[in-house]
Amino acid sequence: MTLAPLLITTFQPWRAHQQANTSDELVATLAKQSRLPSNSVLLRQVPVSFDIAPIRIISEIYRVRPGAVICCGMAENRSYLSLEQQATCAHRRLQTKVDLPALLEGTVLSQISHDAGRYVCNHLYYKVLENVSAAQPPVGVIFAHIPALSADSTPFVLNDFCKIAANLNQMCCDRASGLYG
């Protein structure tokens, strides 16, 4: 059985003091080490723009037709890899249909967050969740906030991301495992 693609997206750096975006560094490192699932399709360096980011990623979803999407962003002030449960727009809230606790099985430096922020990450997540809400077959969408990486945390964050991607792939392969619920 052929797995549907797993689309993984990252952002460009957006602040003057940033040399790189940790989400992009993490995905680039894992790709170089061939540690991402073999069905991964990468969309890296998406502009940090309320208008452009959703258009680029939603267009790629239509082009690639993934079984799941991992949108990645940087969270400089967090010390854990965070999977976002929800995104908000005005007073509306959309939640991922992916079973996040199941995705975190086997991770050590990751947690579920209920606050995707108030910037482009939250806006992008909301727009992608809104766009795929009625997709057939269903598309699992998650947003992973990657913390600032240090010598101590990097191996754990890399391993956790690999585990999350593998778990998401498995869920997409076996719909009965509770991906959508």
C-alpha positions as CSV (number, residue, x, y, z in Angstrom):
1,M,0.0,0.0,0.0
2,T,1.3,3.4,-0.9
3,L,1.2,6.1,1.7
4,A,-0.3,9.5,0.9
5,P,2.4,12.2,1.1
6,L,3.2,13.8,4.4
7,L,3.5,17.6,3.7
8,I,5.9,19.4,6.1
9,T,6.1,23.2,5.9
10,T,8.5,25.7,7.5
11,F,8.9,29.5,7.7
12,Q,11.7,31.8,6.7
13,P,13.3,33.9,9.5
14,W,11.3,37.0,10.1
15,R,13.2,39.2,12.7
16,A,16.4,41.0,12.0
17,H,18.2,39.3,14.9
18,Q,17.4,35.8,13.5
19,Q,20.0,34.1,11.4
20,A,17.6,31.2,10.8
21,N,14.2,29.8,11.7
22,T,14.5,26.8,14.1
23,S,11.6,25.1,12.3
24,D,13.4,25.2,9.0
25,E,16.8,24.2,10.6
26,L,15.1,21.2,12.3
27,V,13.4,20.0,9.1
28,A,16.6,20.6,7.0
29,T,18.7,18.6,9.4
30,L,16.3,15.7,9.5
31,A,16.0,15.7,5.7
32,K,19.8,15.7,5.3
33,Q,20.0,12.8,7.8
34,S,17.2,10.9,5.9
35,R,15.3,10.7,9.2
36,L,11.9,12.0,7.9
37,P,9.3,9.5,6.6
38,S,10.1,8.5,3.0
39,N,6.8,9.9,1.8
40,S,7.6,13.4,3.1
41,V,7.2,16.4,0.8
42,L,8.9,19.6,2.1
43,L,7.7,23.1,1.5
44,R,10.5,25.1,3.2
45,Q,11.1,28.8,3.8
46,V,7.5,30.0,3.4
47,P,7.3,33.8,3.8
48,V,6.1,35.0,7.2
49,S,3.1,36.8,5.8
50,F,-0.6,36.7,6.7
51,D,-1.5,36.8,3.1
52,I,1.2,34.7,1.3
53,A,1.7,31.9,3.8
54,P,-1.8,30.4,3.6
55,I,-1.9,30.8,-0.1
56,R,1.4,29.0,-0.6
57,I,0.6,26.1,1.8
58,I,-3.1,25.6,0.7
59,S,-1.9,25.6,-2.9
60,E,0.6,22.9,-2.0
61,I,-2.0,20.9,-0.3
62,Y,-4.1,20.9,-3.5
63,R,-1.1,20.0,-5.6
64,V,0.4,17.2,-3.4
65,R,-2.9,15.8,-1.9
66,P,-1.3,14.8,1.3
67,G,-2.7,12.4,3.9
68,A,-1.4,14.8,6.6
69,V,0.2,18.1,7.0
70,I,2.7,19.3,9.6
71,C,3.0,23.1,9.6
72,C,6.1,24.1,11.6
73,G,6.9,27.5,13.2
74,M,9.4,28.9,15.6
75,A,8.6,29.6,19.3
76,E,11.7,31.4,20.6
77,N,10.3,31.6,24.2
78,R,9.3,28.0,24.6
79,S,11.5,25.2,25.8
80,Y,9.4,22.3,24.5
81,L,8.2,21.2,21.0
82,S,4.5,22.2,21.1
83,L,1.7,20.7,19.1
84,E,-1.1,23.2,18.8
85,Q,-4.6,21.9,19.6
86,Q,-6.4,24.9,18.1
87,A,-6.2,28.1,16.2
88,T,-8.5,31.1,16.6
89,C,-9.8,33.9,14.4
90,A,-11.8,36.7,16.0
91,H,-14.1,34.7,18.4
92,R,-14.0,31.5,16.3
93,R,-11.9,28.5,17.2
94,L,-11.0,25.5,15.0
95,Q,-9.4,22.4,16.5
96,T,-7.3,19.8,14.8
97,K,-9.0,16.4,14.3
98,V,-5.7,14.6,14.9
99,D,-5.4,12.8,18.2
100,L,-2.5,14.8,19.6
101,P,-1.9,12.7,22.8
102,A,-1.4,9.7,20.5
103,L,1.1,11.6,18.4
104,L,3.1,12.4,21.5
105,E,3.6,8.8,22.5
106,G,7.3,8.1,22.9
107,T,8.3,11.8,23.0
108,V,10.2,13.4,25.9
109,L,10.4,17.1,25.2
110,S,7.0,17.8,23.6
111,Q,3.7,18.9,24.8
112,I,0.2,20.0,23.7
113,S,-0.4,23.7,23.6
114,H,-3.8,25.5,23.5
115,D,-2.3,28.8,22.3
116,A,-1.0,29.1,18.8
117,G,-0.2,32.7,19.4
118,R,-1.6,35.8,17.7
119,Y,0.7,36.0,14.8
120,V,1.2,34.3,11.4
121,C,1.4,30.8,12.9
122,N,-2.1,31.0,14.4
123,H,-3.5,32.7,11.3
124,L,-2.0,30.1,9.0
125,Y,-3.1,27.2,11.1
126,Y,-6.7,28.5,11.2
127,K,-6.8,29.0,7.4
128,V,-5.4,25.5,6.7
129,L,-7.8,23.9,9.2
130,E,-10.7,25.8,7.7
131,N,-9.7,24.8,4.2
132,V,-9.3,21.1,4.8
133,S,-12.3,20.8,7.1
134,A,-14.5,19.1,4.5
135,A,-11.7,17.4,2.5
136,Q,-12.3,13.9,1.2
137,P,-10.4,11.9,2.0
138,P,-9.7,13.7,5.3
139,V,-6.4,15.4,5.7
140,G,-4.9,15.4,9.2
141,V,-3.4,18.8,10.0
142,I,-1.2,19.8,12.9
143,F,1.0,22.8,13.8
144,A,4.3,22.2,15.6
145,H,6.0,25.1,17.3
146,I,9.7,24.4,17.5
147,P,11.6,25.9,20.4
148,A,15.0,27.6,20.3
149,L,17.5,24.8,19.9
150,S,20.4,24.4,22.2
151,A,23.2,21.8,22.4
152,D,21.2,20.1,25.2
153,S,17.8,20.2,23.6
154,T,18.5,19.6,20.0
155,P,18.8,15.7,20.1
156,F,15.5,15.5,22.0
157,V,13.6,17.9,19.8
158,L,14.9,16.1,16.6
159,N,13.9,12.7,18.0
160,D,10.5,13.9,19.1
161,F,9.8,15.4,15.7
162,C,10.7,12.2,14.0
163,K,8.5,10.2,16.4
164,I,5.6,12.6,15.8
165,A,6.0,12.4,12.0
166,A,6.1,8.6,12.2
167,N,3.1,8.4,14.5
168,L,1.1,10.7,12.2
169,N,2.1,8.6,9.2
170,Q,0.9,5.5,11.0
171,M,-2.4,7.1,11.9
172,C,-2.9,8.1,8.2
173,C,-2.1,4.5,7.2
174,D,-4.6,3.1,9.7
175,R,-7.6,5.4,9.8
176,A,-9.2,3.1,12.4
177,S,-6.4,4.1,14.9
178,G,-8.3,7.3,15.8
179,L,-6.7,10.0,13.6
180,Y,-10.1,11.7,13.2
181,G,-12.2,11.7,16.2
